[in-house]
Amino acid sequence: MFPLNADSFRHGFYVIGRRGHFLWGTFWGYLRCAWWGVQLGHGCRFHGRARFRRYPGSRVTIGEKCTFLSSPQGNLIGVNRPCMISTMTSRAQVQLGNACGFSGTVIAAFKQVVLGDEVICGANTLITDSDWHPEDPRSGLPLPVIIGNHVWLGVNATILKGVRVGDNSVIGACSVVTHDIPADVIAAGNPCKVIKPLEITSPLAESARGLRLALGAGGAPRR
C-alpha cells in the first residue's frame, strides 16, 4: 500500500482515470463488434476505440478475456494508432484466441489470420496475409498466417503472409517475419531469424509445452 502523499494521490487519479477509460472503451468496443457482426467473447476489455471492418460474408471471431489498447494512454511504451481488425474479401477469416493482448495492433485478412491463446502483441504490431494492391501484377496471392499459443510479438513487429509462428516463441522488437519460426525460440531481425532456443522457466509455459509434446503437435495448430 502506498503512503498518503502527493505521489500516491497522482497515481490514484491515474488508476481511476484508466479504469474509467476501460469502462467507456469496452462499452464502445462491444457496440462496434455488434454493428460489424464480429463474434466477441465474454470478458474482453477496450481502452480507446478499436476499429473493426468485416467484409460481407467473411468471419471475425475473438475469444474470451482479450484486451485491446487503442489510445496513447493505454500503453506507456507508445501506441501510435488504434487497434484495427479487418477482413478484405468475402472468404476471409480472422480468428483470435482467448486472453490475447493487443496494443495498437493491425490485423488484416484477405484469406486467413489465426492466433492461438494468450498471444501478446506489442505496441504497433502488424499482421497481414497479403501483399495488398491485388490489382498490381507484382503482388502475389494471399497466404494464411498462423500464430501459435503463448507467442509474444515485440513492439513494431511485422508478420507477413504465409508465416507460421510456433508456440511460446518470442519475436523481437521491429522484426519483419517473412518465413516460419519454430516453437520455443527467440527470433529477431529483418528478415527475422532464430537467435537462440527459449529457456522456459514458467510452470504454465512448461506445462503447455509438455502437453504439446505429449500430443505430438509441432507448434502452431493447422486449421
C-alpha positions in Angstrom: 0.0 0.0 0.0 1.3 3.5 -0.9 1.8 6.1 1.7 -0.6 9.1 1.6 1.3 11.8 -0.1 1.3 13.8 -3.4 2.7 11.0 -5.4 0.1 8.5 -4.2 -2.7 10.9 -5.0 -1.4 11.4 -8.5 -1.1 7.7 -9.0 -4.6 7.2 -7.6 -6.1 9.6 -10.0 -4.2 7.9 -12.9 -5.6 4.5 -11.9 -9.2 5.8 -11.5 -9.0 7.5 -14.9 -7.6 4.4 -16.5 -10.5 2.3 -15.2 -12.9 4.9 -16.5 -11.3 4.7 -19.9 -11.6 0.9 -19.9 -15.3 1.1 -19.0 -16.1 3.6 -21.7 -13.9 1.9 -24.3 -15.4 -1.5 -23.5 -18.9 -0.2 -24.0 -18.0 1.2 -27.4 -15.9 -2.0 -28.3 -18.9 -4.3 -27.8 -21.1 -1.9 -29.6 -18.8 -1.7 -32.6 -18.4 -5.5 -32.7 -22.2 -6.0 -32.7 -22.5 -3.4 -35.5 -20.0 -5.1 -37.7 -21.1 -8.7 -36.9 -17.9 -9.6 -35.1 -18.2 -12.5 -32.7 -16.7 -11.3 -29.4 -16.2 -13.5 -26.4 -17.0 -12.6 -22.8 -14.8 -10.6 -20.6 -12.9 -8.6 -23.3 -11.7 -5.1 -22.5 -11.1 -2.0 -24.6 -9.0 1.1 -23.8 -9.8 3.6 -26.5 -11.9 2.9 -29.6 -10.7 -0.1 -31.6 -11.7 -0.2 -35.3 -13.4 -3.1 -36.9 -14.4 -3.8 -40.5 -15.9 -7.1 -41.6 -16.4 -7.6 -45.3 -19.8 -9.1 -46.1 -19.7 -12.9 -45.9 -16.4 -13.0 -44.1 -15.8 -14.1 -40.4 -14.2 -12.4 -37.5 -14.1 -14.3 -34.1 -12.5 -13.1 -30.9 -12.0 -15.3 -27.9 -12.7 -14.5 -24.2 -10.8 -12.1 -22.0 -8.9 -10.3 -24.8 -7.6 -6.8 -24.2 -7.4 -4.0 -26.9 -5.4 -0.9 -26.1 -6.1 1.8 -28.7 -5.2 5.1 -27.2 -1.7 6.6 -26.4 -2.5 6.4 -22.7 -3.4 2.7 -23.0 0.2 1.5 -23.1 3.0 3.8 -21.9 5.6 2.2 -24.3 3.8 4.3 -27.0 0.7 3.4 -29.1 0.5 5.5 -32.2 -2.7 4.1 -33.7 -5.9 2.3 -32.6 -6.2 -1.5 -32.9 -7.7 -2.3 -36.3 -9.2 -5.7 -37.2 -10.5 -6.1 -40.8 -11.3 -8.6 -43.5 -10.9 -7.6 -47.1 -12.8 -10.4 -49.0 -15.9 -12.4 -48.5 -13.9 -15.6 -47.9 -11.5 -14.0 -45.4 -11.3 -15.2 -41.8 -9.8 -13.7 -38.6 -9.7 -15.9 -35.6 -8.2 -14.7 -32.3 -7.8 -17.0 -29.3 -8.6 -16.4 -25.6 -6.7 -14.0 -23.3 -4.8 -12.3 -26.1 -3.5 -8.7 -25.7 -3.2 -6.1 -28.4 -1.7 -2.6 -28.3 -2.3 -0.5 -31.5 -2.3 -3.8 -33.4 -3.4 -4.0 -37.0 -4.7 -7.4 -38.3 -6.0 -7.6 -41.9 -7.0 -10.7 -43.7 -7.6 -11.4 -47.4 -7.7 -15.1 -46.7 -6.9 -16.3 -43.1 -5.2 -15.0 -40.0 -5.4 -17.2 -36.9 -3.9 -16.5 -33.4 -3.8 -19.0 -30.6 -4.5 -18.4 -26.9 -2.5 -15.9 -24.8 -0.7 -14.2 -27.6 0.9 -10.9 -26.7 1.0 -8.3 -29.5 3.3 -5.4 -28.5 2.6 -1.8 -29.5 2.0 -1.1 -33.1 2.4 -4.6 -34.4 1.1 -5.6 -37.9 -0.2 -9.0 -39.0 -1.4 -9.4 -42.6 -1.8 -12.3 -45.0 -1.5 -10.3 -48.2 0.8 -8.0 -50.3 -2.2 -5.7 -50.7 -2.9 -3.9 -54.0 -4.0 -7.2 -55.6 -4.5 -5.3 -58.9 -0.7 -4.8 -59.1 1.0 -7.7 -61.1 3.9 -7.6 -58.6 1.5 -8.8 -55.8 1.2 -12.5 -55.1 -1.7 -14.4 -53.8 -2.6 -14.1 -50.1 -1.4 -16.9 -47.8 -2.6 -17.8 -44.3 -0.9 -16.6 -41.2 -0.9 -19.0 -38.2 0.4 -17.9 -34.8 0.5 -20.5 -32.0 -0.3 -20.2 -28.3 1.7 -18.0 -25.8 3.6 -16.2 -28.6 5.0 -12.7 -27.8 5.4 -10.2 -30.6 7.6 -7.3 -29.7 6.9 -3.6 -30.3 6.6 -2.7 -34.0 7.0 -6.3 -35.2 5.5 -7.1 -38.6 4.2 -10.6 -39.6 3.8 -11.1 -43.3 1.8 -13.6 -45.4 2.4 -17.3 -45.3 4.1 -17.3 -41.9 3.6 -19.8 -39.1 5.0 -18.9 -35.6 5.3 -21.9 -33.2 4.0 -21.9 -29.6 5.8 -19.9 -26.9 8.2 -18.2 -29.3 9.3 -14.5 -28.8 9.6 -12.2 -31.8 12.0 -9.3 -31.1 11.1 -5.6 -31.5 10.9 -4.2 -35.0 11.3 -7.6 -36.6 9.9 -8.4 -40.1 8.8 -12.0 -40.2 8.8 -13.4 -43.7 9.4 -17.2 -43.0 8.2 -19.7 -40.5 9.5 -19.5 -36.9 9.6 -22.7 -34.9 8.2 -23.2 -31.4 10.2 -22.3 -28.2 12.7 -19.9 -29.7 13.7 -16.2 -29.6 13.8 -14.7 -33.1 14.5 -11.2 -34.3 15.7 -9.1 -37.2 14.8 -8.0 -40.8 14.3 -10.6 -42.1 13.5 -12.3 -38.8 15.8 -15.3 -37.9 16.1 -17.6 -34.9 18.6 -16.2 -32.3 18.5 -18.9 -29.7 16.3 -21.5 -28.1 13.9 -20.2 -25.4 14.7 -21.2 -21.8 11.2 -22.0 -20.4 11.0 -21.4 -16.7 7.3 -20.5 -16.3 5.3 -23.5 -14.9 2.4 -22.6 -17.2 4.6 -22.4 -20.3 6.3 -25.7 -19.3 3.0 -27.5 -18.8 1.8 -26.2 -22.2 5.0 -27.4 -23.9 4.7 -30.8 -22.2 1.1 -31.2 -23.3 2.0 -30.2 -26.9 4.8 -32.8 -26.9 2.6 -35.4 -25.5 0.0 -34.8 -28.2 2.7 -34.8 -30.9 1.9 -31.3 -32.1 4.6 -29.3 -33.8 3.9 -25.7 -32.9 1.0 -23.6 -34.2 -2.2 -25.5 -34.9 -3.2 -26.3 -38.5 -6.6 -25.2 -39.5 
